[in-house]
Amino acid sequence: MKNSFTEALENRDLRLLRKVPKSDLHNHALMGGRLRSMEKFTGKKLEKFGHGSKGVHGINEWLGEVYRPLFDVPGAFKAAVDAAFLQARSDGVTRLEMSMDAFMGRLFNIRPEEIVSTFTASHHDIAPEIDFRPELGFSKSLPVRTLLSCFEPYAGMGYFRSIDLYDIEDAQPLENFREIYRFARKAGMKCKAHAGEFGSAGSVRQAVEILELDEVQHGIGAAESPEVMKWLSENGISLNVCPASNISLKRVRSYKTHPLRILFDHGVKVTVNTDDVMLFNAGNSEQYLRLFRSGLFTAEELDRIRMNGLERTQGN
Ligand SMILES: [Zn+2]
């Protein structure tokens, strides 16, 4: 069926595409804005992310060398959160699940209450029309005891509605994080985790089973196995895929060859998301357009993928 989204794609009209409602369900808040927003805040040019071939290690290097030092300047945290909401608004995002790292407060000495009030103020001031669902993120590289102690102050607030787990994929066994997921589920939060970004189809299924996930961040490794895709489809597990990130990190060669097509053809519920606009420099509208231009999907198919992200899921 023709609508403004399919028309915008067919006319390659990025401006119109940006006005059509869409979701972003895989977005790391502090890297969710454009780099130029942070350049405006600091008043200086910042080195672009360019360590794609090193995968997540490259991201950690860029964060340590370029981005983290900015947070010594008062107001940087608010500027980064503002930048993420500005980006979402300018891209027509109407449903946003954006994660905030649970350890961040401790790292930069910001109280949990201040973190929550910053998010609330940015959402209210910049994009109150967005259905914003705050997410709490955990790094696999930190000891579980540390993560649990970071989680505690937030759990009682009822502010965060989902959790996510990321960083180096095999940093420690997934079983270690079961307690965090049990804790989150008890608090009524949706359970998500990064899996199969670089890993295999088996690692995606394992993550879903061990942590009892509702959704997987990335999960593209599943495309190797018809059996795992069937299982994901039958169990209603959706994958929040980020094509620009996969291409930038050299996991996938191009939009034309992205496994999103295989997942879609096997009935897996997929969505398109940004991951880190600051690093990969592509909003969702740009990604939809690139997927269309590459010939991987028709406009109608991309519209179905767009709607996947806007549908209400269980508990939401
Ligand atoms: Zn991610």
Residues whose N, C-alpha, C, O or C-beta is under 5 A from the ligand:
A	BS01	ZN	D275
